[in-house]
């Protein structure tokens, strides 16, 4: 990689880290925000679903737009909207303004996440891509390492403080990106990388027909189900453990911090090796099984430590699922990376809309119902991976 490519990747990772740090600052606060403002689990689910719905509508449009006008302007606007969303959430106590804040946040996520992945795919070869996508995914986990602990400390001063800090982090990210990220056309590649990327393009003729093939449809279905499972699991997690196991703010922050540390190790140091060792398809299969097993364990857990261990299994599996599926999808076409990642994010958002709404409604009915439903969908996804394995060898040439 040339210095400009390395700098571009570094800025993408930094922006992802700061935004995810901002997002994770507020996670431990949510159950206490609910209690302070007398909101229902359904109200909390609606806020999360509005975020995901806006993401769903905007992602494919923005992905296609970034293919045409470039990645940097989209990323900058996305970071600006993130800042606006967090400041608005911090400044109000009205539910309808919370909902508007989440819609703006969803638009920002649609601009930042798939565009960063598309930019990374644009400037890397297939061989480099798994490692770089692993780094970007690790930036997410790195934000989770610091976020919950810092958010818990800030919340002791004022429960809105994490949202103000989150908005400031969005501003810092935007300034760093505008100042340091080169434009798409300014990223110079080594001759060997150019040759390899040209070979990648020539080896993927007919990529549009590949996008409607059975393996790809199954992959997209697993994106939908995994996002549904993750959001169904994660969106009410702090509410669930606070209500059932009486987790404190510090307990929730500890679990999320431990998860961030473990995921960081797996995504930075081990993800590329896991892909080489097992290939993406098998790694996806094992992750779905571990997420399923962890969810079942939580349903039958009796102690806090059981819940913590089961949670770490499930969250680590979810954290590896996303980059594994994304890496496989980016290998389908060396062109239109914005569209591919936009469709990826859009399908993710569908699951993100349904998951929190379902979990919020079911949690109000019975504390264990959300995880029973999530476990069923994860089990179905695990079985679907066997179909992907058979097709991928012939159609996708996964090795």
N, C-alpha and C positions, 0 to 999 in steps of 0.2 A: 504493500500500500504506500502511496505517496503521502507527503506531509499534509496536503490539503484534504485528502481522503480521511486521514487519521483525525484531523482537526474537525472535519464535518461530523464524523462518528462521535467524537468526544462531546461536541455541542449537543447532538441529538440525545446522547446519554444523559448529559447534565440537565437538559430541559425536561426529559422524562423523569429524572430523579427528583427535581425540585417540585414539579407538578404533583407527582405521586406522594412526595413528602407532605405537600399541602393537603392532599386528599386524606391521607392517613392521620393527619393531626386531629381531624374531627371525628374519627371513627369511635373512640372511647366515649365521646361526649353524647352520642345520639340517644342512648336510653335515658340519660339524665335531662337532655333537652325535651324528650317526650314527657317525662314526669313534670318538669318545670312548667311546661306550657299546656299540660293536660291533653296531649294528643293520643290518638289510638294507634295500635300497630298498623291498622289499615291506612291511616294518614301518613305514617312513615313510609309504608309501601308505595303509596301514590307518589310521594316525592321522588323516590328512587326510580319508579317507573316512568315518570315524566322526563327525567334525565335520559333514560334509555330510549324513550320514544323519540325525543328530539334527535338523539344520536342515530337512531334507525332511519329516520326520514332523510337526514342530512348526509350520512356517510357515503353512499354511492355517488351522490351528486358532487360532493366535495372531492371524493377520490378521482372522479373523472376530470373535474376542473383542475386539480393539481397536475394531472397528466398534461394539460394544455398550457397552463400559465406558470407552472413551476411550483416547487414544494415550499420554498422559503416564505413567500407572502402568506400562504395558507397557515403555516405554522405560527407566524407572528400574530395574525388575527386570532387564531385559536387561543394563544396564550393570553392575549388581551381580554378575550371573553371570559376566560377562566378567572382572571383577576376581578372582573366586574361581577361575576357570579358569586364569588366568595365574599366580596365587600357588601353586596346586597343582602346576602344571608346573614351577615354579621350585624347589619344596620337595622333589621326589622324583627318584629315578633308576630307578624301576621302570617297566617298559613298560606294565603293566596300569593303573598310575595315570596315566601319560601318556595312555592311551586314555580313561580316565574324564574327565580334564581336557579332552580334545578334544570329548567328548560334551557337557559343560557349556558349552564354548565354542560349539558348534553351536546349543544352545538360546538362548544370548545373541544370536548372530547372527540367529536367526529372530525375535527380539523387536525388535532395533534397526533392522536395515536396511529391511525392508518397512514397518515402522511409521513410520519417519522419512519415507519416500517418501509413504506414505498421508497423514500429517499435512500434508506440503507440498502434496499434491494437494487436500486439504480446504480449504486457505486461499488457493488461487490459482485464477485463471481459466485456461482453455486457453492463452490467449495468453501468460500469464506463466509457464506450467508448464515449458516447455522450458528457459527461462533458470534457473529455480530448481532443476530436476533437474540441469542442467549444473553449478550451484554445488555441489550435494550430491555429485555425481560428482567434482568438482574437489577436494572435501575429502578424498576417498579418495586422489587423486593427491598432494595436498599432504602427507598423512601419509607417503606413500612417498618424498617428496623428502627429508625429514629422517630418517625411520626407519632406513633401511639404514646411512647414515653413522654415526649415533649408536649404532646397534646394534653396528656393527663396532668402534667405540671402546670401548663397554662390555664387549664380549666379550673384549677384550684384558686386561681386569681379571679377569673371570670369565665363563665361557660361559653361566652362568645369570643374570647381571646383567640382560640385556635383558628377561627374563621378569618379574623383580621390578619393574623400571621400568614395564613394560607394565601390570602390575596396579595400580600407583599411578596411572597415567593413566586407567584405568577408574574408579577411585575419584574422581578429580578431575572426570571427565565426569559421573558420577552426582550429585555435589554441585552442580555448576553447573546441571544440568538441573532438579533438584528446587527449587533456589533461584530460578531465572530463567525457566524455561519456563512460560508461562501454560497453564491448562487449555484443552481444546478449546473449551468454551463461552465462555471469557473472551477469545478472539481476536476482536476487532471488525474488521469489514470496511468499506471505503468503500461508499457507496451504489452507485457505478458498478460496483464489483466484485461486489456482491450481485446487481445486475441482470444482469450478464454471466454469473454462475454459474447464475442461474435460467434464462437462455436456453440455457446449455450443457445443463442437465438436460432442458428441454423438447425440445431438438433430438436427444436420445438416447433417445427412447421405445423400448421393446422391447429395452433393453440386454442383458437376460439371453439373449435369442435370439441377439444379436450374439456372445455369449461362446462359442457353439458353431458359429459360422459358419466357412466354409473359411478366410478370411483370418486369423481369430484362431487357429485350430488351427495354421496354418502359422507364425504368429508365435510361438506357444508352442513349436512344434517347433524353431524357430530358437533360442529361449531355451535349450532343452535341449542342442542341438548346440553352441551357442557356449560354454556353460558347460563342457561336456565337453571342447571344444577348448582353452579357456583353462586349465582345471585340468590337462588332460593335458600342456599346454605348460609351465605355470608350476610345477606341483607337483614336477617333477623337474629344473627348469631349473638350479638351483644345483648339484645333484648331477651333471647332465650336463656343464656347462661346467667344473666342477672335475675331473671324471674324464677328459674328452676333451681339453680345451684347457688344463687346469691353471690355471684361474682361481683366484686367491687370494681371501681374504675382502675385500680392498680392491677387487679387480676386480669382484666381484659387487655390492658396495655402489655402485661407480661406475655400473654399468649401470642398476641400479634407481633411483639418484638422477637420472641423465639422463632415464630414462623418466618419472619423476615430474614433472620440470620441463617436459618436452615435453607431457605429458598435461595438466598444469595450465594451460598456455597455451591448448591446444585447448579444454578444457572450460570455462574461465572466460571467455576472450575470444572464442572462435570457435565454440563449439558452437551457440549460438542462431543465429548467422549461417549456419552450415552447414545447419541444419534449414530455415531460410528459403530458402536458395539452392538446395538439392537436394531437399528434403522428406525425411522420416524414412526412407522406403523406399529411395530411392537412396543415402542416406548409409549405411544398413545394408549395401547391396550392395557399395559401394566398400570398406567396412571388412572385410567377409568376404574380398574379393579380396586386399587388402593383408595380412591375417593369413595367408592361404594362401601368398602370394608370400614373405613373411618366413619362414614355416616351411620352405618348400622351400629357400630360400637357406641356412638354418642346416644343413640336411642335407648340402649340398654345399660348405659353407664350409671353408676351409683355414687361415685366420688368425683371431686374436682380434678384429681390427678388423672383419672380415667378420661375425663372430658378433654383435658389439656393434651394428653398423648394422642387420643383419637383425632382431635382437631389438627394437630401437627401433621399426622398422616394425610388427612383429607386436603388440607390447604397446600401442602407440598405437592401432592398429586395434581391439584388444580393449577398450581403455578408452573408446572412442567407441561401440562396439557396445551396451554395456549401457545407457547413458542414452538412446540412440536408440530401442531397442526398448521400453524402459520408458516413454518419453514417448508413443510411439504407443499402447501399451496403456492408459495412464491417460486417453487421450482417448476410450476406448470407453464409459466410463460415469462420470458425475459422482457416482454413489453407489457404495457398497461398495468404496471404494478400498482398505480393509484387506484384503478378500477377494482383489481383483485382484492386489495386490502380494504377498499371501501365496502365491497360486498361482504367481505369477512366481518368487518365491523358492524355492518347493517344487520346481518344475521345474528351476531352477538347481541345487538341491541334488542332484537325481538325477544330473545331469551331473557334479557335484562328487564324488559317490560313485564313479561308474564311472571317471572320468578318472584320478585318482591311483592307483587299484588297477591299472588297465590299464597305466599308464605305469611303475609300480613293477615289475610282473611283466616287461614288455617290456624295461625297462632292464637287469634282471638277465640277460636273454637276449642282447641286443645294444643298444649305446648309441643307435643310430639308429632302431630300430623304433618307439619312442613317437611320434616326430615324423612318420614316414611315415603312421601311422594318423591322427594329428591332421590332417595335410594332406588326407587323403582326405575326412574329415568336413567340413572347411572348404570344400573344393571343392563338395561336395554342397549345403552351405548357400548358397553363392554362386548356384548354379543355382536353388535354391528361391526366392530373392528376386525372380526374374522373375515367378513366380506371384503373389507378394504384390503386386507393382506393378500387375498387371492387375486383381486383385480389389479392391485398396485404393481405386481410383478410383471404383468403383461402390458398394462396401459400406461403406467407412470414410470416404470423402470426404476423403482425404488430399490436401492442396493445397500 
